[in-house]
Amino acid sequence: VSVFGNSSWQFDDVRKQCYFHQFGKEQPDLNFRNLAVQQEIHDIIKFWLGKGIDGFSFSAVKFLLEATHLRDEPQVNKSQNPVTITAYSQLYHDYTTTQVGMHDIIRSFRQTMNQFSSEPGRYRFMCSDGDEKEDMEATMMYYGTSFIQEADFPFNFNLINMKNLSGNSIFEAVNLWMKKMPAGKWPNWAVGSPNAARISSRIGKEYVNVINMLLLTLPGTPVTYYGEEIGMENIASKNVSEERINSYPVVTFPEKSPMQWDGKDNAGFTEGNSSWLPVNSDFQSVNVEMQMTWSNSTLNLYRELTLLRNSELPIHRGWMCYIWNDSNVFVYVRELDGLDRVFMMVLNFGQESTIDLKTIVPSLPSEAIIRLSTNFSNAGKAVNTKLIKTERGEGLVLEYKTAESVHTMKAFQGNCFVAEKACYSSAFNLLYVNC
């Protein structure tokens, strides 16, 4: 059964044969057990790397290989009449996903890419779509091993796959990845994707800014699906349910409406008469041009967070230590050995909350400065660390100085993580790794 439902076999009238497609019938599967097919893919990789691109993201890699015996896959409900099986969820996909040899193919892609990474300053980056849902160990295999390199990272969908939003669920999603990730590897975070409802539609407009604050202050690489930096919403199903394009109902892709650049026709996405997918009806009030002029906009907060991330070493390269989580808030610090400047994130994913962080971390100074807030007017204000209040969906980046790092405290030993440990030398104003 195809991922989109119904048979994954399609009869081709010209060849008088059936061909296999794990997805749409317009997407015939390649036979990766054929060495000529593998070589063609390697040639394509070399072609684009030769053009100077920075890397590749390989999607849906668990579908690369199928079992050679072509047996029917096991039914979830063994008593169901096989003739009535049409949905992907009605079968266990033991013979068409994550087959033995699949990781060898991905590692061979990595080896080809490494041939183009020898030039100084031109590292070629590779990530894979290794979403194995509940099987975190299987996902982590895409990192490779200590002696065989695979992807720089598999995409992390933990923050998208959450069932309910709360301070505790955010903590659990972050902690699961950090605890399972192999030592010395680099994490990544995504809060949107082509196959998930947008943040505004999935969890609510009031949480867009705090989710972006989380994304851009966690360690590792943030991955943004276009439009999340301005808080775009899904297109309404009722407006497009009858429209079909290339045999796919548009309602299948409510999160894929064109980027909203301005309030002109087609949201400034195209000068043509129409776009392949319809523009969201809210484009005149939610667009880049308008948010650039609005100081408290989602876009300007996203830009300020990006600037903070790029300019502050603790957020870019430092330790992350969990301080507190409950049903409302998730609190963590970012700090770097050799620097006395620490950033503490207090992020509200529930209801209004007041928290005494001074009691939780006694070495905290009595006051901290709000470096950034989801409410721009609060930036620069001082807060009492015994009484930190946040509204629903509010996020704070607090800055303070201390001589005692959280990651050196015994009470937080199991709560701290660092990737590619680095220390800062104030004497030479540089980072060094042998610390």
C-alpha positions in Angstrom: 0.0 0.0 0.0 1.4 3.4 -0.9 2.0 6.1 1.8 -0.8 8.1 0.2 -3.2 5.1 0.3 -4.3 2.4 -2.1 -2.0 0.1 -4.1 1.6 0.9 -4.5 1.6 -0.8 -7.9 0.7 1.0 -11.1 0.2 -0.6 -14.5 2.1 1.1 -17.3 0.3 0.6 -20.6 3.4 1.3 -22.8 5.6 -1.3 -21.1 2.7 -3.6 -20.3 4.2 -3.9 -16.8 3.5 -2.8 -13.3 5.9 -0.5 -11.5 6.3 0.2 -7.8 5.7 3.6 -6.1 5.9 4.1 -2.3 4.4 7.6 -2.7 2.4 9.0 -5.7 2.0 7.1 -9.0 3.9 10.1 -10.5 6.9 9.1 -8.4 8.1 5.6 -9.5 10.6 4.1 -7.1 14.2 3.6 -8.2 15.8 0.2 -7.7 18.7 1.0 -5.3 19.8 -2.6 -5.4 21.0 -1.9 -9.0 24.6 -0.6 -8.9 24.0 1.5 -12.0 21.2 3.4 -10.2 23.5 4.0 -7.2 26.3 5.2 -9.5 23.9 7.6 -11.3 22.9 9.1 -7.9 26.6 9.6 -7.0 27.2 11.3 -10.3 24.3 13.7 -9.6 25.8 14.4 -6.2 29.2 15.2 -7.8 27.6 17.4 -10.4 25.9 19.7 -7.9 28.9 19.7 -5.5 31.0 20.7 -8.5 28.7 23.6 -9.0 29.6 24.8 -5.5 26.5 23.9 -3.4 27.1 23.6 0.4 25.5 20.2 0.9 22.5 17.9 0.6 19.5 16.9 2.6 18.4 13.4 1.8 14.7 12.9 2.4 12.7 9.7 3.1 15.8 7.6 3.2 14.2 4.8 5.1 12.2 4.1 1.8 15.4 3.6 -0.3 15.3 -0.2 -0.3 12.6 -2.9 -0.4 12.9 -6.6 0.5 13.7 -8.6 -2.6 11.1 -11.3 -2.0 8.1 -8.9 -2.7 5.8 -10.6 -0.1 2.7 -9.0 1.2 3.4 -6.9 4.2 1.9 -8.1 7.6 -1.6 -6.8 8.4 -2.1 -4.8 11.6 -5.5 -6.4 12.0 -5.0 -10.0 11.0 -8.7 -10.7 10.8 -9.3 -7.9 8.2 -10.2 -8.9 4.7 -7.0 -8.1 2.6 -9.2 -6.8 -0.2 -10.4 -4.0 2.1 -6.9 -2.8 3.0 -6.3 0.7 1.4 -4.6 2.8 4.1 -0.9 2.8 4.9 -1.6 2.5 8.6 -3.3 -0.9 8.1 0.0 -2.7 7.4 3.3 -3.1 9.2 6.0 -1.9 6.7 8.6 -4.5 7.6 9.5 -5.1 3.9 9.5 -1.6 2.4 11.3 0.5 5.0 14.7 0.5 6.8 16.0 -2.6 5.1 19.5 -4.0 5.7 22.0 -2.2 3.5 20.1 1.1 3.6 22.6 2.8 5.9 25.5 1.5 3.7 24.0 3.5 0.8 23.7 6.7 2.8 27.3 6.3 4.1 28.4 5.9 0.5 26.8 9.3 -0.3 28.7 10.8 2.6 32.0 9.4 1.3 31.3 10.9 -2.1 30.6 14.3 -0.5 33.8 14.1 1.6 35.8 14.2 -1.6 34.6 17.8 -1.9 35.2 18.8 1.7 39.0 18.8 1.6 39.2 22.4 0.5 39.7 24.7 3.5 36.5 26.5 4.4 34.3 24.4 2.1 32.9 21.7 4.3 30.0 20.0 2.5 27.1 19.4 4.9 24.8 16.4 4.8 21.6 15.7 6.7 19.1 12.9 6.3 15.4 12.6 7.0 15.7 9.8 9.6 12.3 10.2 11.3 11.6 6.8 12.9 8.8 8.2 15.1 8.9 6.3 18.4 12.2 4.4 17.7 14.8 7.0 18.8 17.7 4.5 18.7 16.9 3.8 15.0 16.9 7.6 14.4 20.3 8.0 16.1 21.8 5.4 13.7 21.7 8.1 11.0 24.5 9.9 12.8 26.8 7.0 11.9 29.2 5.5 14.4 32.5 6.7 16.1 34.4 5.2 13.1 32.0 5.4 10.2 30.6 8.9 9.3 27.0 9.2 8.1 24.8 12.3 8.2 25.9 15.4 10.1 22.5 14.9 11.7 19.2 13.3 11.0 16.3 15.7 11.1 14.8 16.0 14.6 11.0 16.1 14.6 10.5 15.7 18.4 9.1 19.3 18.7 6.7 18.6 15.8 5.6 15.2 17.0 4.5 16.4 20.5 0.9 15.5 21.3 0.3 18.3 23.8 2.1 21.6 24.5 3.4 22.4 28.0 6.6 23.3 29.7 7.0 19.6 30.6 6.3 18.3 27.0 8.9 20.7 25.6 11.4 19.6 28.1 10.7 15.9 27.4 11.1 16.5 23.6 14.4 18.3 24.1 15.8 16.0 26.7 15.0 12.8 24.7 17.2 14.0 21.8 20.0 15.2 24.0 20.2 12.0 26.1 20.0 9.7 23.1 22.3 11.6 20.8 25.8 9.9 20.5 28.6 11.7 22.3 30.3 14.5 20.3 27.5 14.7 17.8 25.6 17.9 16.9 21.9 18.4 17.6 19.2 20.1 15.5 15.7 21.2 16.0 12.7 21.8 13.7 9.3 23.2 14.7 7.8 23.2 11.2 8.0 21.0 8.1 6.2 20.5 4.7 4.2 17.6 6.3 3.1 19.3 9.6 0.6 22.0 10.3 2.1 25.4 10.9 2.8 26.5 14.4 -0.1 29.0 14.4 -2.5 26.3 13.3 -1.0 23.5 15.3 -0.6 25.1 18.7 -1.9 28.6 18.5 -0.8 32.1 17.4 0.1 33.1 20.9 2.9 30.5 21.0 4.7 31.3 17.7 7.2 33.8 19.2 8.1 31.6 22.2 8.6 28.6 20.0 10.9 30.6 17.7 12.8 31.7 20.9 13.2 28.1 21.9 14.4 27.1 18.4 17.0 29.8 18.2 18.5 29.4 21.7 18.9 25.6 21.9 22.3 24.1 21.1 22.9 22.9 17.6 21.3 23.8 14.3 17.9 25.5 14.1 15.8 24.5 11.1 13.0 26.9 10.0 10.2 26.0 7.6 9.6 29.1 5.5 6.9 31.4 6.8 7.3 30.4 10.5 9.4 33.6 11.0 6.3 35.7 10.3 3.7 33.4 11.9 2.0 32.1 8.7 -1.1 29.9 9.1 -2.4 26.9 7.2 -4.7 27.7 4.3 -8.3 26.9 5.2 -9.4 23.5 3.9 -12.9 24.7 3.0 -11.4 27.1 0.4 -9.4 24.5 -1.5 -11.0 21.1 -0.9 -12.4 20.9 -4.5 -9.2 21.9 -6.2 -6.9 19.3 -7.5 -3.4 19.8 -8.9 -1.3 17.0 -10.5 -3.7 14.4 -9.0 -3.1 15.6 -5.5 -5.9 17.3 -3.5 -4.6 20.7 -2.4 -6.1 20.1 1.0 -3.3 17.5 1.5 -0.9 20.5 1.7 -2.6 23.2 3.9 0.8 24.2 5.2 2.4 24.7 1.8 0.8 28.0 0.7 3.3 30.4 -0.9 5.5 32.7 1.2 3.8 36.0 2.0 6.2 38.7 1.0 3.8 41.7 0.7 0.2 42.7 0.4 0.2 42.8 -3.5 -1.3 40.2 -5.8 -0.3 36.6 -4.9 1.4 38.0 -1.8 4.4 39.0 -3.9 5.3 35.4 -4.5 4.9 35.4 -8.2 4.1 37.9 -11.0 2.1 35.3 -12.8 -1.7 35.2 -12.8 -1.8 32.5 -10.0 0.5 30.3 -8.0 0.5 26.5 -8.0 -1.0 26.4 -4.5 -3.3 29.2 -3.4 -2.1 32.1 -1.3 -3.5 32.3 2.3 -6.4 34.8 2.5 -4.6 36.6 5.4 -1.6 37.7 3.2 -2.4 41.4 3.4 -2.1 41.5 7.2 0.6 38.8 7.6 3.6 39.4 5.3 7.3 40.3 5.4 6.9 43.9 4.2 4.4 44.8 6.9 6.3 43.1 9.7 9.6 44.8 8.8 7.9 48.1 9.8 6.3 46.8 13.0 8.9 46.9 15.9 7.1 44.2 17.9 6.6 41.8 15.0 7.3 38.1 14.8 9.8 38.7 12.0 11.8 41.3 14.0 12.0 39.1 17.1 13.2 36.3 14.8 15.9 38.6 13.5 16.9 39.8 16.9 17.2 36.2 18.1 19.3 35.3 15.1 21.6 38.2 15.8 21.9 37.2 19.4 22.7 33.6 18.4 25.4 34.7 16.0 27.0 37.2 18.3 27.0 35.4 21.7 29.3 32.4 22.1 27.4 30.8 25.0 24.3 30.5 22.8 26.2 29.4 19.7 28.7 27.0 21.3 28.1 26.7 25.0 26.7 24.3 27.5 22.9 23.9 28.0 21.7 23.0 31.4 18.0 22.4 32.4 17.0 24.4 35.4 13.3 23.9 35.8 10.2 22.6 34.0 6.6 22.3 35.0 3.2 22.4 33.2 3.8 26.0 32.2 7.5 26.9 31.9 10.7 25.4 30.6 13.9 27.1 31.9 17.5 26.4 30.8 20.8 28.3 30.7 23.5 28.6 28.0 27.0 29.2 29.3 30.6 28.8 28.1 33.8 27.8 30.0 35.9 30.9 30.5 33.1 33.4 30.2 31.2 34.8 33.3 28.3 35.9 31.1 25.3 33.5 31.2 22.0 33.5 29.3 18.9 32.0 30.9 15.8 31.2 28.9 12.4 31.3 30.7 9.9 30.1 28.2 6.1 29.9 28.9 4.2 27.2 27.0 1.2 27.1 29.3 -0.6 29.7 31.5 0.6 32.7 33.5 3.4 31.6 35.8 5.6 33.0 38.6 8.8 31.2 39.5 11.5 31.5 42.1 14.7 30.6 40.3 17.0 32.0 43.0 15.9 29.2 45.3 16.5 26.6 42.6 19.9 27.9 41.7 21.2 29.7 44.9 24.3 31.1 43.1 22.1 33.2 40.8 22.5 37.0 41.3 19.4 38.7 42.8 18.8 40.5 39.5 19.1 39.6 35.8 18.6 41.8 32.8 16.1 41.0 30.1 18.2 40.8 26.9 15.3 39.8 24.7 11.6 39.3 25.3 8.7 38.2 23.2 7.3 41.6 24.3 9.9 44.0 22.9 9.1 46.7 25.5 10.5 44.6 28.3 14.0 44.4 26.8 16.6 46.0 29.1 14.6 45.8 32.2 15.9 44.2 35.4 14.0 41.3 37.0 14.1 39.8 40.5 15.3 36.2 40.1 13.2 35.2 43.1 10.1 36.4 41.3 10.1 35.9 37.6 6.6 36.2 36.0 5.7 35.2 32.5 2.4 35.5 30.7 0.9 32.7 28.5 3.2 32.3 25.5 5.8 34.7 26.8 9.5 34.1 26.5 12.5 35.8 28.2 16.2 35.7 27.5 17.8 36.8 30.7 21.5 37.8 31.0 23.6 37.9 34.2 27.1 37.4 35.4 28.4 34.8 37.7 31.6 33.1 38.7 29.9 29.7 39.3 28.7 27.9 36.2 25.7 25.7 36.5 27.3 22.8 34.6 30.0 22.6 37.3 27.4 22.2 40.1 26.7 18.8 41.5 23.0 19.3 41.6 22.8 19.7 37.8 25.3 17.1 36.6 22.7 15.0 34.8 21.0 18.1 33.3 23.8 19.5 31.3 25.0 18.8 27.7 27.6 20.3 25.3 28.4 19.5 21.7 32.0 20.1 20.5 33.1 21.4 23.9 35.0 24.7 23.6 36.5 27.2 26.1 37.0 30.9 25.8 40.3 32.7 26.4 39.7 36.3 27.4 43.5 37.0 27.1 43.5 36.0 23.4 39.8 36.6 22.6 39.4 33.2 21.0 37.9 29.8 21.4 40.0 26.7 22.0 39.0 23.0 22.3 41.7 21.5 24.5 40.2 22.7 27.8 
